[in-house]
Amino acid sequence: MSGARAALLALLAAVGLSALAAPDARALDVTIELGGGSVLEWDAPDQVGNCFGAGVFLGFGDLAVGLAGAAVLPDSRTQGQFGAFWIEGRWAPFHLDIPLSPYALVGFGLATSDDFQPRGDVLPAARWVTDGISPLGTAGLGVRFGAPTGLQVALDVRVYNHTHGGVNLIAEYTF
């Protein structure tokens, strides 16, 4: 765990130093986001769950790096929940030019145990996280609407590991 913290601090320090060294000091921005969405397993699309998350990102130009986390509530028939946190990078090549801008994202992190409690009256539940902490990878594409600073709304489609997908609706504020 301390290795992940050290890597995050080094990454954020590098982002901050590169932004300070930039000719235009206003190149660095901070984005805070809150959102929610759906999580579904490819092998069991009828077992759709929900997720709610938050993140803080440092952006410079068309790149942003930050820390995000989410609480995931799988299908109500499984009565399980778990948390996840990850480091995420985003590339939005048109973010500074137009109000409707596409972006790509990739992230790596960890997911906690799902506290699985099956109910006897349903089919066996599809599980994502078993006992203990599991690695998490995510990649996706999205579109953001709003000015470069201030309030924005984003919608993205993601793949989580190789087993799940999801759609997220996010409200962001960029300083």
RODO-2510 file (C-alpha; in nm, 4 decimals, decimal comma):
residues 175
     n   res          X          Y          Z
     1     m     0,0000     0,0000     0,0000
     2     s     0,2811     0,2437     0,0783
     3     g     0,4258     0,1835    -0,2698
     4     a     0,0978     0,2959    -0,4279
     5     r     0,0949     0,6087    -0,2104
     6     a     0,4542     0,6901    -0,3038
     7     a     0,3755     0,6450    -0,6738
     8     l     0,0701     0,8708    -0,6441
     9     l     0,2666     1,1415    -0,4625
    10     a     0,5475     1,1237    -0,7190
    11     l     0,2970     1,1467    -1,0045
    12     l     0,1151     1,4440    -0,8522
    13     a     0,4473     1,6163    -0,7739
    14     a     0,5614     1,5683    -1,1345
    15     v     0,2339     1,7116    -1,2632
    16     g     0,2607     2,0100    -1,0293
    17     l     0,6253     2,0808    -1,1138
    18     s     0,5654     2,0530    -1,4871
    19     a     0,2725     2,2944    -1,4589
    20     l     0,4808     2,5434    -1,2601
    21     a     0,7587     2,5236    -1,5187
    22     a     0,5134     2,5907    -1,8030
    23     p     0,5314     2,9345    -1,9673
    24     d     0,1676     3,0002    -1,8787
    25     a     0,1121     2,9392    -1,5051
    26     r    -0,2635     2,9202    -1,5705
    27     a    -0,2055     2,5882    -1,7504
    28     l    -0,2737     2,4048    -1,4238
    29     d    -0,6364     2,3517    -1,3248
    30     v    -0,8113     2,1528    -1,0536
    31     t    -1,1311     1,9572    -1,1196
    32     i    -1,3603     1,8107    -0,8550
    33     e    -1,6214     1,5613    -0,9703
    34     l    -1,9194     1,3707    -0,8324
    35     g    -2,1076     1,1092    -1,0282
    36     g    -2,3016     0,7895    -1,0467
    37     g    -2,3695     0,5152    -1,2918
    38     s    -2,4343     0,1514    -1,3698
    39     v    -2,2069    -0,1498    -1,3490
    40     l    -2,2841    -0,4720    -1,5349
    41     e    -2,1071    -0,8003    -1,5834
    42     w    -2,0630    -0,9161    -1,9428
    43     d    -2,1635    -1,2731    -1,8477
    44     a    -2,4717    -1,1629    -1,6495
    45     p    -2,6123    -0,8403    -1,7986
    46     d    -2,9361    -0,8823    -1,6042
    47     q    -2,7437    -0,8252    -1,2795
    48     v    -2,6897    -0,4503    -1,3164
    49     g    -2,5574    -0,2645    -1,0132
    50     n    -2,5021     0,0999    -0,9238
    51     c    -2,1957     0,3033    -0,8373
    52     f    -2,1425     0,6439    -0,6814
    53     g    -1,8068     0,8151    -0,6858
    54     a    -1,5915     1,1226    -0,6519
    55     g    -1,2557     1,2376    -0,7798
    56     v    -1,0004     1,5167    -0,7737
    57     f    -0,7908     1,5841    -1,0847
    58     l    -0,4990     1,8091    -1,1756
    59     g    -0,5096     1,9135    -1,5384
    60     f    -0,2513     2,0723    -1,7614
    61     g    -0,3468     2,1396    -2,1203
    62     d    -0,5367     1,8449    -2,2606
    63     l    -0,4133     1,5941    -1,9972
    64     a    -0,5444     1,5368    -1,6444
    65     v    -0,4325     1,3000    -1,3691
    66     g    -0,6124     1,2367    -1,0435
    67     l    -0,7379     1,0132    -0,7692
    68     a    -1,0924     0,8751    -0,7856
    69     g    -1,2985     0,6407    -0,5733
    70     a    -1,6400     0,4795    -0,5776
    71     a    -1,8831     0,2795    -0,3712
    72     v    -2,0294    -0,0018    -0,5787
    73     l    -2,3650    -0,1602    -0,5025
    74     p    -2,4071    -0,4760    -0,7112
    75     d    -2,7444    -0,6139    -0,8135
    76     s    -2,9814    -0,5959    -0,5167
    77     r    -3,0282    -0,9721    -0,5320
    78     t    -2,6675    -1,0264    -0,4217
    79     q    -2,6743    -0,7981    -0,1153
    80     g    -2,3073    -0,7135    -0,1476
    81     q    -2,1145    -0,3954    -0,1790
    82     f    -1,7542    -0,2899    -0,2141
    83     g    -1,5385     0,0129    -0,2652
    84     a    -1,2751     0,0944    -0,5226
    85     f    -1,0114     0,3612    -0,5657
    86     w    -0,7778     0,4271    -0,8544
    87     i    -0,5400     0,6678    -1,0213
    88     e    -0,6907     0,7895    -1,3468
    89     g    -0,5467     0,9695    -1,6467
    90     r    -0,7560     1,1518    -1,9061
    91     w    -0,6808     1,2924    -2,2467
    92     a    -0,9224     1,5531    -2,3842
    93     p    -0,7637     1,6969    -2,6986
    94     f    -1,0526     1,9372    -2,7691
    95     h    -1,1317     2,0349    -2,4077
    96     l    -0,9984     2,3889    -2,4429
    97     d    -1,1535     2,4586    -2,7837
    98     i    -1,5208     2,3595    -2,7847
    99     p    -1,8003     2,3183    -2,5248
   100     l    -1,8698     1,9572    -2,6301
   101     s    -1,5415     1,7700    -2,6006
   102     p    -1,4625     1,3979    -2,6194
   103     y    -1,2064     1,2364    -2,3908
   104     a    -1,0355     0,9035    -2,3304
   105     l    -0,9415     0,7662    -1,9894
   106     v    -0,7385     0,4907    -1,8304
   107     g    -0,6994     0,4035    -1,4633
   108     f    -0,5397     0,1529    -1,2285
   109     g    -0,6190     0,0844    -0,8643
   110     l    -0,7660    -0,1529    -0,6077
   111     a    -1,1115    -0,2820    -0,5157
   112     t    -1,2059    -0,4042    -0,1697
   113     s    -1,3851    -0,7284    -0,0845
   114     d    -1,7521    -0,7353    -0,1868
   115     d    -1,8989    -0,8494     0,1491
   116     f    -2,1060    -1,1043    -0,0427
   117     q    -2,4258    -1,2281     0,1257
   118     p    -2,6299    -1,4430    -0,1152
   119     r    -3,0048    -1,4761    -0,0879
   120     g    -3,1487    -1,8226    -0,1311
   121     d    -3,4397    -1,7316    -0,3582
   122     v    -3,2458    -1,6235    -0,6663
   123     l    -2,9973    -1,7472    -0,9206
   124     p    -2,6299    -1,7576    -0,8203
   125     a    -2,4911    -1,4071    -0,8339
   126     a    -2,2120    -1,2963    -1,0600
   127     r    -1,9256    -1,1676    -0,8471
   128     w    -1,6550    -0,9202    -0,9374
   129     v    -1,4457    -0,8963    -0,6234
   130     t    -1,3851    -1,2054    -0,4152
   131     d    -1,2339    -1,2138    -0,0676
   132     g    -0,9569    -0,9630    -0,0109
   133     i    -0,8291    -0,6719    -0,2144
   134     s    -0,8242    -0,7141    -0,5935
   135     p    -0,6535    -0,5152    -0,8697
   136     l    -0,8711    -0,2839    -1,0758
   137     g    -0,8171    -0,1526    -1,4261
   138     t    -1,0489     0,0762    -1,6184
   139     a    -1,0528     0,2309    -1,9649
   140     g    -1,3185     0,4281    -2,1449
   141     l    -1,4425     0,7018    -2,3725
   142     g    -1,6640     0,9936    -2,2843
   143     v    -1,7955     1,3329    -2,3796
   144     r    -1,8005     1,6475    -2,1659
   145     f    -2,0275     1,9505    -2,2032
   146     g    -1,9311     2,2880    -2,0600
   147     a    -1,6777     2,5675    -2,0634
   148     p    -1,3116     2,4900    -1,9808
   149     t    -1,3659     2,6297    -1,6290
   150     g    -1,6742     2,6217    -1,4124
   151     l    -1,9514     2,3632    -1,4071
   152     q    -1,9447     2,0769    -1,6592
   153     v    -2,1412     1,7576    -1,7191
   154     a    -1,9805     1,4417    -1,8572
   155     l    -2,1014     1,1013    -1,9734
   156     d    -1,8603     0,8134    -2,0207
   157     v    -1,8661     0,4445    -2,1051
   158     r    -1,6050     0,2300    -1,9286
   159     v    -1,4674    -0,1198    -1,9146
   160     y    -1,3670    -0,2445    -1,5682
   161     n    -1,1071    -0,5196    -1,5741
   162     h    -1,2112    -0,7695    -1,8419
   163     t    -1,5342    -0,8682    -1,6699
   164     h    -1,7522    -0,5584    -1,6328
   165     g    -1,8708    -0,2493    -1,8150
   166     g    -2,0448     0,0658    -1,7057
   167     v    -2,1970     0,4002    -1,7933
   168     n    -2,1340     0,7046    -1,5714
   169     l    -2,2967     1,0478    -1,5495
   170     i    -2,0655     1,2998    -1,3827
   171     a    -2,0967     1,6596    -1,2620
   172     e    -1,7607     1,8400    -1,2541
   173     y    -1,6359     2,1788    -1,1445
   174     t    -1,3030     2,3036    -1,2807
   175     f    -1,1185     2,5892    -1,1114
***
